[in-house]
Amino acid sequence: MLVARLIRRDLALMASRPGEWLMPLAFFLLVALLLPFAIGPDARLLARLAPGILWLAALLASLMPVSTLFTLDSADGTLDQLLVRGIAGETLAAARMAALWIGFGAPLLLAAPLAALFLGMEWEMLLRVLPGLAAGALGLSALAVIAASVTLGARGGGGLVALLIVPLAIPLLLFGSRPEDPGSLGLGIAAALLLAAVAPFAAGAALRASRV
């Protein structure tokens, strides 16, 4: 299947460039480690804020891979070759989103218990946060793919990325940072799936426009 081959290719490229998944992971842990120093020694306050801090760290970490998602393939001509061969931009975007979800989301979930330890989060709360974070990683990957395709070749892309991703990620942050509220998990998963459904079409259109 074409999408599966593209996903395997993208995962292999990520494996050959460890910085693409190690740096976001390190940044995620660094945010979880440093923010408690800014909040102060109030353990109760820190534990109450911990889910939101985890989500904020995940959002900030998701900004890091955006600059390389399509630029490297565009620079060496791979993107043009794939499009010329008749592979739809939507297919490329969907495969890149799935690969990013695996390459970014899986290490994020593995690192979450360590981040929770830094934040003094109870294990029961962590178990509530993890399902939403797993789905949220898909939503963040979708936003990253959209931002990377829209800003492909644009100057000052870093600022544009923040303007694109942060407002659209607000529903994920709101629902994900309140795992104890009834229905928050379902709403967070629904928001992530909506972003994942829209992302291939938005990114595909942007990729085609960048080739004109």
N, C-alpha and C positions, 0 to 999 in steps of 0.2 A: 504494500500500500504506500502511495506516494507520501502522505502525511507522516506515516511512521518512519519512512526513510529520512525525511527531512528532520524529524525530531532527533533521530539517532545521530545524524550529521551534526546538528547544532549541539547536542550533548557532548559529542566527541570533541568539537571545537572548544567548548567550555572546559572540558577536562584537560585539553592541551594548553589552555591559558588559565592556570589556577587563580590568577588574580581576579577573574570575573566572578568567582563565587566566594573566594576567600576574603576579599576586601569587604564586600557587603556583610559577610558573617562577622568579621572582626569589628566593623563599625557598629553593628547591632549590639554586640557584647559591650563595646566601649560606651555606648550611650546608656545601657543598663547599669554599667559600673559607675559612671560619673554623675548621673543625675541624682542619685541618693545623696551625694556630697552637697549638691546645691539645695536639696530639699531640707536637709538637716537631720538631727538624730531622732526625730519623732517616729518611732517604729509603726505606730498605728496609722499615722498619716501616710507613711511610705507604702504600707501594705494596701491601703485603700486606693492609692494612686497607681499601684503596680500594674494592673491590667492596661491602663491608659499609657503608661510609660513603655510597656512592651510593644503596644501598637504604634506608638510614635517612633520608637526605634526601628520597627519593621518598615514603616513608611519612609523614613530617612534613608534606610539601607537600600530600599527599592529604587531610589533615585540614582544610585551609583552605576548600575549596569547600562543605563539608558544611552550613554554616550557611545557605547561600542556595539549596540544591538544590531544596527544596520550599517554603520559607517565603515567598518572594516570590509564587509562584503561589497559595499558601494565603491570603496577606494580601489580594490583589486579587480573589479569588473565582474565578480561572481554574481552580484545581484542582477546586473544587466543580462548575463547569460541565462540565468534562471527564468527571467521574465521573457526573454526572446524565445526560449524553448516552449513557451506556452503555459508555464506554470503561473497560475493566477496569484496576484498580490495577496488576495485574501488567504490563499492556501499557505503562502510563505509566512504571513503574519500569524495565522493560527498555529503553525508548527513552532514558530519562534516563541509564541506565548506559552505553549505547552512545555517546551524545553526549559524556558525560564522558570516556569512554575516548579518543575522538578529540580532544576539546578540551583534555584534560589530558595524555594519553599522548603524542600527537604532539609537542607542544612539549617535553615531557620528554626524548624521544629526541633531538630536535634539540639540546637543551642539554647532553646527556650528554657529548659530546666535550670541550666547554669545561670541564665539571666534572671530567672525567678529567684534563685538563691541569692544573687546580689541584691535583689529588691526586697528580700524577706517575705516573699509571697508564700502563702500556704499551699500545700500540694493539692488540696481539694479545689482551691481557686484556679490553680494552674490547669487542672484537668478540665475545668469549665472553659478556660481560655483557649486551649489547644485546638479544639474542633473549629472554632471561629477563626483562629489564626491560620489554620490549614486552608480554609476556604478563602480567607482574606488574602493569602499569598497569591491565589489565582487572580483575584480582583486587582491586586497591585501589579501583577505581571501583565495583565491586560492594559492597565493604564501606562505602564512602562513602554509597551509595544506601540501604543497610540502616540505617546510623546516622542518616541524615537523616530517613528515614521514621519510625523508632522515636522519635526525639527531637522530632518535629514538635509544636510547641506546648508542649513541656516546659520548665520553668524549670531553669536550670543545665545546659542542653544541652551546653555545651562539655565539661564533665567527663564526661558520659555518653558523648559521642562517643569520647573517649580510651579509656574503659573498654570500649567495644564494638569499636573498630577494632584497637587495639594487640594484644590477645591473639589475635584471629583472624588477624592478619597475620603471626604468628610463623612458620608454615610457609613463607610466601613469602620472608620474610627469611632463614630458614635455608638454603633451597635456592638462592635468588638470590645470596646473598653468597659461595657456594662454587662458582663456575662451573667450576673445574678438577676437581671431584669427578665421577666417572662417574655418570651418571644424574640428576645434580642438575637439569639443564635440563628433562628430561622430568617429573620430580616437581614442579618449580615450575610448569610449564605445566598439569599435571594439577590442582594445588591451585587455580590461577587459574580454570580452567574449572569446577571444582566450585563455587567461590564464585559465579561468573557464572551457573551454573545455579540455584543456590538463591536468589540475591538477589531476582529479580523476585517470587517467591512470598512471601518473607518481607516485602519492602517493600510489596507489594500488600496483604497482610493488615494491616500497620501503618497504611497509608493509609486503608483502610476503617475501622479502629478509631478513627482520629483524627477521622473525620467524625461519629462517634456522639455 
